[in-house]
Amino acid sequence: MTIPDPILRILTLARWAPSGDNCQPWKFEVVNASHIVVHGSDTREWCLYDFDGHASHIAHGALIETIRIAASAEDLSISWKRRNNTAETSAIYDIHFQPEAGLPDDPLLPFIESRVVQRRMMKRHPLSNEQKRALADAAAPGLEVVFLETGSDKSNIAKLLWRSAYVRLTCPEAYDVHREVIEWNARFSNDKIPEEAVGVDPMTAKLMRWVMQSWTRVNFFNKFLFGTIPPRIQLDVLPALFCGTHALLKPKGPLSGTDDYVAAGMSMQRFWLTVASQGLYLQPQMTPVIFRWYARRGRPFAASPESMKIAKEISGQLEKLANIDKQGDLAFFCRLGESTPPRSRSLRKSLDDLIIRS
């Protein structure tokens, strides 16, 4: 069928929703002018960062929220529901559009495409009270925002990320993921992270590109040539210290099922788009949160006992930072602040590649 123009415009914008490593775990099926189906997927089979598909479910929520915002430009509101009795790894969402004459454009609409990850150092200027209030309101009512903005906070987070990055860079299970998600010699990428957006200097990027051709090289550099030091300094420590604030987004209730993570993703996207609307930039730093998901459930993600021991310790450090107990949930962890626009970024697959045609 020919896709109605309003649906075409909505989906063209919606595909800019964020997803882990730009994997875009979704396809669109257009049923008619008032009904689309989002065929979600997850990457848990090959990506250790997608624990039980939760990272993908958060991305699905961000997509649904972006569809809602984009639909406002067409005088359409939406309702959605996840189908029951579908495969655990393949969530399916029915989205229905309802005409609503005079519906104002959502104020976050202009920032859907310009929202971008900034992995390099930002200015250390603190956020204003007005900015923090706008961000807290954007995440509400589903998520509570905890700002960690003092020098002591940033130092503690830098130490946390230093240890988290050690695990990330020394376990072969993570190496397999990193090898797949970076597009080398690229400024832009339709379905990966381009090399220039990774956040390291050109010399380190060139070395990483060569070393990451095999795990044998990675392991040798890590053991004998201090291979984890330059990337940890450039990707974790300096960004943690040079930003306006870090932010933890805590759900008001437990994250107990797929729909809870989807709802968290919707709130997260409103938060991130509001960051962009304030002239700020953001970088997710989800690895400690994900390691905590594993540690809380006693599930290994790596064969190395050392990696799992550190992950458990990271879990405790994160709980202390967030002021939560072992039962408390975390939905999103990031840093944000002022900076110049990134010159390199992930793009998106074409709509033709995302549409399921009968």
DAFENJO-V929095 format. One record per residue. N is the residue number from 1. RES is the residue in one small letter. PSI is psi in degrees with one decimal (999 if undefined). Layout:
n=<N	N>
res=<RES	RES>
psi=<PSI	PSI>
This chain:
n=<1	2	3	4	5	6	7	8	9	10	11	12	13	14	15	16	17	18	19	20	21	22	23	24	25	26	27	28	29	30	31	32	33	34	35	36	37	38	39	40	41	42	43	44	45	46	47	48	49	50	51	52	53	54	55	56	57	58	59	60	61	62	63	64	65	66	67	68	69	70	71	72	73	74	75	76	77	78	79	80	81	82	83	84	85	86	87	88	89	90	91	92	93	94	95	96	97	98	99	100	101	102	103	104	105	106	107	108	109	110	111	112	113	114	115	116	117	118	119	120	121	122	123	124	125	126	127	128	129	130	131	132	133	134	135	136	137	138	139	140	141	142	143	144	145	146	147	148	149	150	151	152	153	154	155	156	157	158	159	160	161	162	163	164	165	166	167	168	169	170	171	172	173	174	175	176	177	178	179	180	181	182	183	184	185	186	187	188	189	190	191	192	193	194	195	196	197	198	199	200	201	202	203	204	205	206	207	208	209	210	211	212	213	214	215	216	217	218	219	220	221	222	223	224	225	226	227	228	229	230	231	232	233	234	235	236	237	238	239	240	241	242	243	244	245	246	247	248	249	250	251	252	253	254	255	256	257	258	259	260	261	262	263	264	265	266	267	268	269	270	271	272	273	274	275	276	277	278	279	280	281	282	283	284	285	286	287	288	289	290	291	292	293	294	295	296	297	298	299	300	301	302	303	304	305	306	307	308	309	310	311	312	313	314	315	316	317	318	319	320	321	322	323	324	325	326	327	328	329	330	331	332	333	334	335	336	337	338	339	340	341	342	343	344	345	346	347	348	349	350	351	352	353	354	355	356	357	358>
res=<m	t	i	p	d	p	i	l	r	i	l	t	l	a	r	w	a	p	s	g	d	n	c	q	p	w	k	f	e	v	v	n	a	s	h	i	v	v	h	g	s	d	t	r	e	w	c	l	y	d	f	d	g	h	a	s	h	i	a	h	g	a	l	i	e	t	i	r	i	a	a	s	a	e	d	l	s	i	s	w	k	r	r	n	n	t	a	e	t	s	a	i	y	d	i	h	f	q	p	e	a	g	l	p	d	d	p	l	l	p	f	i	e	s	r	v	v	q	r	r	m	m	k	r	h	p	l	s	n	e	q	k	r	a	l	a	d	a	a	a	p	g	l	e	v	v	f	l	e	t	g	s	d	k	s	n	i	a	k	l	l	w	r	s	a	y	v	r	l	t	c	p	e	a	y	d	v	h	r	e	v	i	e	w	n	a	r	f	s	n	d	k	i	p	e	e	a	v	g	v	d	p	m	t	a	k	l	m	r	w	v	m	q	s	w	t	r	v	n	f	f	n	k	f	l	f	g	t	i	p	p	r	i	q	l	d	v	l	p	a	l	f	c	g	t	h	a	l	l	k	p	k	g	p	l	s	g	t	d	d	y	v	a	a	g	m	s	m	q	r	f	w	l	t	v	a	s	q	g	l	y	l	q	p	q	m	t	p	v	i	f	r	w	y	a	r	r	g	r	p	f	a	a	s	p	e	s	m	k	i	a	k	e	i	s	g	q	l	e	k	l	a	n	i	d	k	q	g	d	l	a	f	f	c	r	l	g	e	s	t	p	p	r	s	r	s	l	r	k	s	l	d	d	l	i	i	r	s>
psi=<154.5	130.3	125.5	142.9	-43.9	-40.9	-38.8	-43.8	-39.4	-48.4	-32.6	-38.5	-42.7	-29.2	-10.8	3.7	147.9	152.1	157.0	123.0	25.7	34.8	-19.1	67.9	63.6	156.4	155.2	134.3	120.6	113.3	-49.8	-169.1	-12.4	9.9	123.5	159.3	126.6	117.6	99.2	157.1	174.8	173.1	22.4	-26.0	-29.2	-11.6	113.0	-18.1	-5.2	61.4	119.0	23.1	7.0	-39.7	-38.4	-37.8	-38.0	-41.4	-39.3	-41.6	-41.6	-38.9	-47.2	-42.1	-37.6	-38.3	-43.6	-45.6	-44.9	-35.3	-26.5	-28.3	-15.0	14.6	41.6	135.6	167.5	156.9	149.8	157.0	136.0	134.4	141.0	163.4	35.0	163.5	143.0	-31.9	1.2	72.2	137.2	133.1	126.3	126.1	123.1	140.5	136.3	128.2	139.2	90.9	135.3	9.2	123.1	149.9	136.5	134.8	-16.7	-5.1	-44.3	-10.3	3.7	-47.5	-31.2	-17.2	131.2	155.7	135.4	106.6	-5.4	174.1	143.7	175.0	153.1	8.9	130.1	152.8	148.6	162.3	-35.3	-41.2	-44.4	-36.5	-41.4	-39.6	-41.2	-40.7	-36.2	-37.4	-21.4	156.4	-5.4	-33.7	143.2	134.1	126.6	116.1	130.9	95.1	-6.9	164.0	-37.7	-41.5	-48.2	-39.3	-44.1	-38.0	-37.1	-41.0	-40.4	-46.5	-30.5	-44.9	-41.1	-40.9	-31.3	-45.7	-45.6	-35.3	-10.2	-4.7	132.7	-26.7	-35.6	-34.9	-41.8	-35.2	-49.7	-36.8	-30.5	-27.1	-5.4	132.0	108.7	156.0	37.8	143.6	-30.1	155.6	135.1	-24.0	14.8	-170.8	119.2	148.3	-43.7	-17.6	-4.0	-39.5	10.3	164.4	162.5	-38.2	-44.6	-39.0	-42.5	-42.2	-43.9	-42.3	-40.8	-46.0	-39.6	7.2	-19.1	149.7	-31.1	-44.3	-45.5	-48.2	-40.4	-48.1	-40.1	-41.0	-39.6	-16.4	24.2	43.9	-20.9	-13.5	-56.0	-47.2	-34.5	-38.1	-47.0	-33.4	-17.9	-57.5	-54.7	-45.4	-35.5	-35.3	-34.1	85.2	168.9	-42.6	160.1	156.7	133.5	129.8	114.8	131.2	149.7	-25.4	179.0	147.0	93.6	-5.7	175.4	-46.3	-30.5	-40.3	-35.8	-46.5	-39.3	-38.8	-35.4	-45.3	-40.5	-42.1	-38.4	-40.5	-49.2	-42.0	-33.4	-36.3	-49.1	-38.6	-22.9	5.2	23.0	169.4	161.3	148.4	121.9	146.7	71.9	-11.8	-45.5	-37.2	-43.0	-42.7	-35.0	-36.3	-44.2	-47.8	-40.2	-32.6	3.5	32.1	125.8	143.2	-6.9	151.1	-23.4	122.0	-33.7	-43.2	-43.0	-34.8	-45.7	-39.9	-39.4	-39.8	-39.0	-39.7	-45.2	-39.9	-40.2	-40.0	-38.6	-42.5	-41.6	-9.1	49.7	162.0	-175.2	-22.7	-13.0	144.6	152.6	136.3	-32.7	144.4	131.5	170.6	154.2	163.1	-171.7	144.6	170.0	155.2	140.4	140.3	-7.5	143.7	164.3	139.0	-150.5	157.0	153.3	155.7	-34.5	-35.8	-16.6	-10.9	131.8	119.2	134.6	999>
